[in-house]
Amino acid sequence: MAGRPFWKGYLKLSLVTCPVAMTPATSESERVRFHVLNARTGNRVVSEYVDSVTGKPVEREDEVKGYPRGEDEHVMLEDEELDAVALETTHTIDIEMFCPRESVGWIWYDKPHYLTPDDKVGEEAFSVIREAMAATDMVGISRVVLYRRERAVLLEPRDNGIVLWTLRYGDEVRDPQDYFGGLAEAKPDAKLLSLVKTLIDERTKLWSADMVDDPVQQRLLDLIASKKKGRKKAAKRKAEAAPETGNVINIMDALKKSLAAEGGKGKRG
């Protein structure tokens, strides 16, 4: 079932404008969630902010955001001051520029959303923008306020719609050279490389959503169902033994044994 749009506004390219609706492309509504209870009374536990020095509860109207400038020192900022530095318009996706699709690395992609035209009149303008991006293999870059924060977003044509990705901020992405730069260039043995390629081939199959299912979620649902029926606690699952490590294992022998095992299972479809 399609989810309801959580944002409505306008998609704009120069003088071309059309009304659009946005819906998150992912959902956590099916995830098992728990409330924290008082085990003695069965009542729900509520949380509240308290003053770290006096220990007294802080009233909602007294809560402000503070930026630390030293030990126990903060610059206080009111909500009105924070709102003043945000985008003037929060409901227009004005495409400021385009860039080649392949030039944007996967690490910048954050959260996907489905963008669709919000009325019949705007469908033509929406489709023209989408098809032009698809034909040139370009993605659009814009800025919009989402989740109470100004964000850079990327617009990618997909089927008959557009996927809008919020992008990570520049200071959120770490430089890979800090981690990979010191690694020596690998020159694996040709025979080992061939065996690993064969192993990869044996394990290759078409992508399916079943590959990323959550077995823990189902076990939680089974546990909850059994508790409702008054059954005893489920037995604790044993963790799998950690694989042995060390130089005692010969890589060639290990690969040959792996391929022999894969051959017994047959080619995966």
RANOR-V911143 format. One record per pair of residues at least 12 apart in sequence whose ideal C-beta (glycine too) atoms are under 8 Angstrom apart, sorted by the first residue. I is the first residue (numbers start at 0). J is the second residue. D is the distance in whole Angstrom. If there is no record, write none. Layout:
i: <I I>
j: <J J>
d: <D D>
This chain:
i: <1 2 2 2 3 4 4 4 4 4 5 5 5 6 6 6 6 6 7 7 7 7 7 8 8 8 8 8 8 9 9 9 10 10 10 10 10 10 10 11 11 11 11 12 12 12 12 15 15 15 16 16 17 17 17 17 17 17 17 17 18 18 18 18 19 19 19 19 19 19 19 20 20 20 20 21 21 21 21 21 22 22 22 23 23 23 23 24 24 24 24 25 25 29 30 31 31 31 31 48 63 63 63 64 64 64 85 85 86 86 86 86 89 89 90 91 92 92 92 92 92 92 93 93 94 94 94 94 94 95 95 95 96 96 97 97 97 97 97 97 98 98 98 99 99 99 100 100 100 100 101 103 103 106 106 107 107 107 107 108 108 108 108 109 109 109 109 110 110 111 111 111 112 112 112 112 113 113 113 113 114 114 114 114 114 115 115 125 126 128 129 129 129 129 130 132 132 132 133 138 138 138 139 139 140 140 140 141 145 150 150 151 151 151 152 152 152 153 190 191 191 191 194 194 194 194 195 197 198 198 198 198 201 201 201 201 201 202 202 203 204 204 218 218 221>
j: <22 22 23 26 22 20 21 22 115 117 21 22 23 20 21 90 112 145 19 20 21 90 117 21 89 90 91 92 143 90 91 92 92 94 114 124 125 128 161 91 92 93 94 93 94 128 139 124 127 128 121 124 116 117 120 121 122 124 125 128 116 117 118 121 92 114 115 116 117 121 125 114 115 116 117 112 113 114 115 163 112 113 115 110 111 112 113 111 112 113 162 110 111 216 216 216 219 220 223 62 75 76 77 76 78 81 144 149 142 143 144 149 143 144 143 143 114 141 143 152 154 163 141 142 128 139 140 141 154 140 141 142 139 140 132 135 137 138 139 140 137 138 140 136 137 138 136 137 138 155 136 138 153 167 172 153 166 167 172 153 164 166 167 164 165 166 167 164 165 162 163 164 162 163 164 165 160 161 162 163 154 160 161 162 163 160 161 161 159 161 156 159 160 161 156 154 155 156 156 153 154 155 153 154 152 153 154 154 165 165 166 165 166 168 164 165 166 166 251 250 251 254 251 254 255 258 254 258 254 257 258 261 258 261 262 266 267 261 267 267 267 268 233 236 233>
d: <7 5 7 7 7 4 6 5 8 8 7 6 7 7 4 8 8 7 7 5 7 7 6 8 8 3 6 7 8 7 5 7 5 8 7 8 7 7 8 6 7 5 7 8 5 5 8 5 7 7 8 7 6 8 8 3 8 4 5 8 7 4 6 5 7 5 7 6 5 7 7 8 6 8 4 5 7 5 8 6 6 5 8 7 8 6 8 4 6 5 7 7 7 8 7 6 5 7 7 6 5 7 6 5 8 7 6 6 6 7 5 5 7 4 8 7 8 5 5 7 7 7 6 8 8 4 7 5 7 6 6 7 8 5 7 8 4 7 6 7 7 6 6 6 6 8 5 7 5 7 8 6 6 7 6 8 5 5 7 7 5 7 8 6 4 6 5 7 5 5 7 5 7 5 7 8 6 8 6 8 7 6 4 7 5 5 8 8 8 8 5 8 7 6 7 7 8 5 4 5 6 5 7 4 7 6 8 7 6 5 7 8 4 8 6 6 6 6 7 6 7 7 7 4 7 7 7 6 7 6 6 7 7 4 8 7 7 7 6 7 5 6 8 8 8>
